[in-house]
Amino acid sequence: MIRRWFPHPLLSALLLLIWLLLKQSLAPGTILLGALLGIALARMYDLLRPPRARVHNFHLLGVLFVRVTLDIFRSNLAVARIILARNRSLNSGFVAIPLDLTDRHGLAVLACIITSTPGTIWVSYDSSANILLIHVLDLADEQVWIDTIKQRYERLLLGIFQ
Amino acid sequence: MNHLDALPPWAAILVAIFVLLGALFAFIGSLGLLRLKNFYQRVHAPTLGTTLGTFFMLAASITCSTVLHARPIYYEILIGVFLTLTTPITLMLLVRAALYRDREEGSLDVPHNRPGE
C-alpha cells in the first residue's frame, strides 16, 4: 500500500525541497502543496517504470560532493590556463576506461561529474562490455586518467549505489 | 538610479567582484571555443561558463538579493542544480553526433568500436 502511494520517497522529498526553495517559505499551505506535488509527480514518474535507485550510504554522497566541487574548481583553473596559454602544443585524446559500476543511477551521476568537470567529456558508454569512452583535453598519460576516474569517483559511486 | 543604490558599499564591491569573476570565466570559455583546434577540444571550453561562470554569477545574485531584502535568499542554487543535471545531455548529444560522423567517414583520429577492424 505504502509502495503504491510513495513509489519513490526520495524523489518526492527532493521535489518538496525544490518547491520550498522556490517559494522561500515554510508556511503550512506551501508545505502541503509541495508534498502533494511531490507525491503526484513521483507517481507519474513511476509510470515510466524506471529502475529503482538505492542510496546505501549518504555519508559517502557528502564526501563525493565535496570532492567533485573541489575538482571542478581546480580543473576550471587548469582549462583556463590551457586556453590562455600561447602556442602551447596540446595533446588531447580519447581514453577507454573499463568500469565496474553498472548501476544506471551511478552511471548517470558519473556522467554529470565527468561532463561538469572542465577538461573531460563523457563520449560513449558500451553497456555490453562496460567500457566508458571519455575525451580528455590535456592528455599526458592514459593510465593516470583511468586511475583517477576509478579511484576518485567510481569507488565512491560503487559504495553509494551498489 | 534604482534600488541598487540601497546596497551598502561593501556589498556592492563584493557583488561586482563576483559578477566580474563570473563574466571572466564565461569569457575564457568562449575564447576557448575560438582558439582550440578541433571539435572535441572545443566542446571542453563552454563548461567553464556552465560551472565557475555560473557559480560566481549565482553568488553575486544571492549576495545582492540577500543584502537588499535583509533576509537569506538562495533559490538561485536551483539554477546551478538544473544546469549541472542538463549540460551532460546536450554535450553528450553533440559529441556522440560528431563521433558517429567521424566513424562513418573512417577518420583515424577517433577510436572505433572494434580496434583493428
Chai-1 contact restraints between the chains, C-beta under 6 A:
chainA,res_idxA,chainB,res_idxB,connection_type,confidence,min_distance_angstrom,max_distance_angstrom,comment,restraint_id
A,L21,B,Y75,contact,1.0,0.0,6.0,A-B,restraint_1
A,L21,B,L78,contact,1.0,0.0,6.0,A-B,restraint_2
A,L22,B,Y75,contact,1.0,0.0,6.0,A-B,restraint_3
A,Q24,B,Y75,contact,1.0,0.0,6.0,A-B,restraint_4
A,I72,B,T51,contact,1.0,0.0,6.0,A-B,restraint_5
A,N76,B,L48,contact,1.0,0.0,6.0,A-B,restraint_6
A,N76,B,T51,contact,1.0,0.0,6.0,A-B,restraint_7
A,N76,B,L52,contact,1.0,0.0,6.0,A-B,restraint_8
A,A80,B,I28,contact,1.0,0.0,6.0,A-B,restraint_9
A,I83,B,I28,contact,1.0,0.0,6.0,A-B,restraint_10
A,I83,B,L31,contact,1.0,0.0,6.0,A-B,restraint_11
A,I83,B,G32,contact,1.0,0.0,6.0,A-B,restraint_12
A,S92,B,Q41,contact,1.0,0.0,6.0,A-B,restraint_13
A,F94,B,P111,contact,1.0,0.0,6.0,A-B,restraint_14
A,A111,B,P88,contact,1.0,0.0,6.0,A-B,restraint_15
A,C112,B,T84,contact,1.0,0.0,6.0,A-B,restraint_16
A,C112,B,P88,contact,1.0,0.0,6.0,A-B,restraint_17
A,T115,B,T87,contact,1.0,0.0,6.0,A-B,restraint_18
A,T115,B,P88,contact,1.0,0.0,6.0,A-B,restraint_19
A,T115,B,L91,contact,1.0,0.0,6.0,A-B,restraint_20
A,S116,B,T51,contact,1.0,0.0,6.0,A-B,restraint_21
A,S116,B,T84,contact,1.0,0.0,6.0,A-B,restraint_22
A,P118,B,T47,contact,1.0,0.0,6.0,A-B,restraint_23
A,P118,B,L48,contact,1.0,0.0,6.0,A-B,restraint_24
A,G119,B,H44,contact,1.0,0.0,6.0,A-B,restraint_25
A,I121,B,V43,contact,1.0,0.0,6.0,A-B,restraint_26
A,I121,B,L91,contact,1.0,0.0,6.0,A-B,restraint_27
A,I121,B,V95,contact,1.0,0.0,6.0,A-B,restraint_28
A,W122,B,M92,contact,1.0,0.0,6.0,A-B,restraint_29
A,V123,B,V95,contact,1.0,0.0,6.0,A-B,restraint_30
A,S124,B,R96,contact,1.0,0.0,6.0,A-B,restraint_31
A,H135,B,Y40,contact,1.0,0.0,6.0,A-B,restraint_32
A,L137,B,H44,contact,1.0,0.0,6.0,A-B,restraint_33
